[in-house]
Amino acid sequence: MRTEYTERLKNLKIKLLKMGSLVQQIIEESLQALMQQDMEKADTIHILDDRIDALELEIEVECMNLIALQQPMAKDLRMIGTILKAITDLERMGDHAVNIARQTKLIGREPFIKPLVDIPRMARFSEEMVAKCLDAFMKEDVNLAREVALDDEAVDEIYEIIYTELMEMMIHDRGVMNQAIHLLFIGRYLERIADHATNIGERVIYMVTGERVEIN
């Protein structure tokens, strides 16, 4: 029974990594749709989101079954609780990527009002944060989990630059307002993705130490 229990925990971790990989992919593809103004790609982003949603449900059911049938204690229980929290954050990241695709469709193929430099930087940071917080989970590495907060600060700083620049553009030229608002929403969604990655980092610290902390 213990061997079966250990194997099921291992499979849960693998599924969590798979879900994280899909989230990284959906962030990347939503960014590609924006940068290339690829409406067809933007239209299909929801397919990846559906896969993320299905995996969230699958993992949740398995977690609840383990809790009910195996009655895990101490650290194992914290690990399962961390997985349950993490899949919620990952699912929300997928939703934000879908929202980015929707904003992309609203911009359409209209020429960009400014070169998109900072938004891709935010997206890269966000993808790396997802990878880092899941790596921290697998390695049970508190220091790595704390590093996610530093990345989150960088994302927040970039968003402030985007916000200030676009607001100034709208003040001086009302003709750019429509697209500027869409770009502001995209920046906000990327900022929220980073926040969700930070949440996972906090849960990893709790899983390892039993202490609840706020790292951002």
SVG drawing of the C-alpha trace seen along z (x, -y; Angstrom):
<svg xmlns="http://www.w3.org/2000/svg" viewBox="-12 -66 30 68">
<polyline fill="none" stroke="black" stroke-width="0.4" points="0.0,0.0 2.8,-2.4 4.5,-1.7 1.2,-2.5 0.8,-5.6 4.3,-6.8 3.8,-6.1 0.5,-8.1 2.3,-11.0 5.0,-10.8 2.4,-10.8 0.7,-13.8 4.0,-15.7 4.4,-14.7 0.9,-15.9 1.6,-19.2 4.8,-19.7 2.8,-18.8 0.2,-21.4 3.0,-24.0 4.5,-23.2 1.1,-23.8 0.9,-27.1 4.3,-28.1 3.2,-27.1 0.0,-29.1 1.8,-32.2 4.3,-31.8 1.6,-31.3 -0.5,-34.1 2.5,-36.4 3.3,-35.1 -0.3,-35.8 0.1,-39.3 3.6,-40.0 2.8,-38.5 -0.8,-39.8 -1.8,-36.3 -5.6,-36.1 -5.8,-32.4 -3.4,-31.6 -5.3,-33.9 -8.5,-32.0 -7.0,-28.7 -5.5,-29.7 -8.6,-28.4 -7.7,-24.8 -4.6,-24.9 -6.7,-26.4 -9.2,-23.6 -6.4,-21.1 -5.2,-23.0 -8.7,-23.0 -9.1,-19.3 -5.7,-18.6 -6.7,-20.8 -9.8,-18.7 -7.9,-15.4 -5.3,-16.5 -7.9,-17.8 -9.8,-14.5 -6.6,-12.5 -5.6,-14.8 -9.0,-14.4 -8.8,-10.6 -5.4,-10.5 -6.6,-12.6 -9.7,-10.5 -8.1,-7.0 -4.6,-7.5 -5.1,-10.2 -1.6,-11.7 0.0,-13.4 2.3,-16.4 4.5,-17.1 2.7,-14.8 -0.5,-16.6 1.1,-20.0 2.4,-18.7 -1.0,-17.7 -2.4,-21.0 0.3,-22.8 -0.6,-21.0 -4.3,-21.8 -3.4,-25.5 -0.9,-25.5 -3.3,-24.0 -5.7,-26.8 -3.0,-29.4 -1.9,-27.6 -5.5,-27.5 -5.9,-31.2 -2.6,-31.8 -4.2,-30.0 -7.3,-32.2 -5.1,-35.3 -3.3,-34.0 -6.8,-33.6 -7.6,-37.1 -4.3,-38.3 -5.5,-36.5 -8.8,-38.3 -7.2,-41.6 -5.0,-40.7 -8.1,-40.0 -9.5,-43.4 -6.3,-45.1 -6.5,-43.1 -3.9,-43.9 -3.9,-47.6 -0.3,-48.9 1.1,-49.0 1.2,-52.5 4.7,-51.8 7.3,-49.0 6.4,-46.2 9.5,-45.7 8.4,-45.7 5.4,-43.4 7.6,-40.6 10.0,-41.1 7.1,-40.7 6.0,-37.5 9.5,-36.0 9.8,-36.8 6.4,-35.3 7.3,-32.0 10.5,-31.8 8.7,-32.3 6.4,-29.4 9.3,-27.2 11.2,-28.4 8.3,-28.0 7.7,-24.4 11.4,-23.6 11.4,-24.9 8.4,-22.6 10.1,-19.5 13.5,-20.2 11.8,-21.5 14.1,-24.5 13.0,-27.4 15.7,-29.7 14.6,-29.1 11.0,-29.8 12.1,-33.1 13.8,-34.0 10.4,-34.1 9.6,-37.2 12.5,-39.0 11.3,-38.2 7.8,-39.4 9.3,-42.8 11.0,-43.1 7.7,-42.3 5.9,-45.0 8.6,-47.5 8.2,-46.8 4.4,-47.1 4.8,-50.5 7.0,-51.6 4.3,-50.4 1.5,-52.0 3.3,-55.4 4.3,-55.4 0.9,-54.4 -0.9,-56.9 1.3,-59.7 0.6,-58.6 -3.1,-58.8 -2.9,-62.2 -1.0,-63.6 -2.9,-61.7 -6.5,-60.5 -6.3,-58.6 -4.1,-55.9 -6.5,-55.4 -8.3,-52.3 -5.1,-50.3 -3.3,-51.7 -6.1,-50.4 -5.8,-46.9 -2.1,-46.9 -2.6,-48.1 -4.9,-45.1 -2.3,-42.8 0.3,-44.2 -2.0,-43.7 -2.7,-40.1 1.0,-39.4 1.5,-41.1 -1.3,-38.9 0.4,-35.7 3.6,-36.7 1.5,-37.2 0.1,-33.6 3.6,-32.2 4.6,-34.1 1.6,-32.5 3.0,-29.1 6.4,-30.0 4.8,-31.0 3.0,-27.6 6.3,-25.8 7.9,-27.5 4.9,-26.4 5.2,-22.9 8.8,-22.6 8.9,-24.6 5.3,-24.6 5.5,-28.4 3.2,-30.7 5.0,-33.6 4.4,-36.4 7.4,-36.7 6.2,-39.6"/>
</svg>
